[in-house]
C-alpha cells in the first residue's frame, strides 16, 4: 500500500496552493481529485465569469499575468490558469480518483479508500470547497411537473423550456444568471435572499480594491460578530449589465409567490 506524508483531497485552487507550499518545503504528498484540476469551475455555466478583478487572482507562486488586470476571468480562463499553475510546479495530482472514505489508523495516520485503491498518509488536508450540497428552499411546494435545476445543471438560456424563470437566490451566481436570462428576452423572477448589495465601483475603483485598501480583507475571524457570520453571503456586486436593478425590483413583487409558484422554471442559485 502506498504511503505519503500528506494526502490533499481536492484539486482546486485551495488544494493546489497547499500542494505548492508542500512542494516548496520538500514534503512528499499527493493531490487526489475526483474530476480534473479545477473541476468545480468546469461545471459552471457557459458565460460564467469571476466577480472579483483579475488582479485578485493570486495563489502562492502564481499570480494573474494577463493584460487585463481590472477585467473578470471567464470560466475557461479560470480553468486554464489553474492548469498552468499546477503544471508550473509539477503538482502531484491524480485526476479521476474518488474518495470513498477516510479512516484513522492505530499508528496515528489515516487510510484513504479511493476508487484507485487504498493508500495511507500521516496527515490529510481536505480542500474540497464550500457550498457543495444543494439547497432548494420551498421546492416541495412546487408542482412536480415544473422543471427544477441547480446551478450545476444550468448552461445557457436556450437550454431552458419556454416561459418565465424563477431564480431562487440573489447571490453572485443567482444574479448573473437572472441578468443573462433577462438580456436573452426571458421574463425573470428573482427571489432575493440575504446577500447585501453594493455598487460595482466607487470613485473609479472596483469595490474589491476598496475592501483591500481599507484593510477590510485583512480582518481576522475574531473580528466577526459571531461564528454564524462566517456563513454570511458575499456582497452582491455583479456588473453584467443594467438588468440587475430592474430584475431585483420585479423580484420583490413576485418572491411571495414562491410557496405556490406556477408557470415558471426554477433555477436555484
HELIX and SHEET records of a PDB file:
HELIX    1   1 UNK A   13  UNK A   24  1                                  12    
HELIX    2   2 UNK A   39  UNK A   42  1                                   4    
HELIX    3   3 UNK A   54  UNK A   56  5                                   3    
HELIX    4   4 UNK A   75  UNK A   88  1                                  14    
HELIX    5   5 UNK A  139  UNK A  141  5                                   3    
HELIX    6   6 UNK A  151  UNK A  153  5                                   3    
HELIX    7   7 UNK A  157  UNK A  159  5                                   3    
HELIX    8   8 UNK A  172  UNK A  183  1                                  12    
HELIX    9   9 UNK A  207  UNK A  213  1                                   7    
HELIX   10  10 UNK A  216  UNK A  218  5                                   3    
HELIX   11  11 UNK A  221  UNK A  223  5                                   3    
HELIX   12  12 UNK A  227  UNK A  231  5                                   5    
HELIX   13  13 UNK A  243  UNK A  254  1                                  12    
HELIX   14  14 UNK A  255  UNK A  260  5                                   6    
SHEET    1   A 6 UNK A  93  UNK A  95  0                                        
SHEET    2   A 6 UNK A  29  UNK A  33  1                                        
SHEET    3   A 6 UNK A   2  UNK A   9  1                                        
SHEET    4   A 6 UNK A 117  UNK A 126  1                                        
SHEET    5   A 6 UNK A 110  UNK A 114 -1                                        
SHEET    6   A 6 UNK A  99  UNK A 104 -1                                        
SHEET    1   B 2 UNK A  58  UNK A  59  0                                        
SHEET    2   B 2 UNK A  62  UNK A  63 -1                                        
SHEET    1   C 4 UNK A 148  UNK A 150  0                                        
SHEET    2   C 4 UNK A 266  UNK A 268  1                                        
SHEET    3   C 4 UNK A 165  UNK A 168  1                                        
SHEET    4   C 4 UNK A 188  UNK A 191  1                                        
SHEET    1   D 2 UNK A 201  UNK A 202  0                                        
SHEET    2   D 2 UNK A 205  UNK A 206 -1                                        
END                                                                             
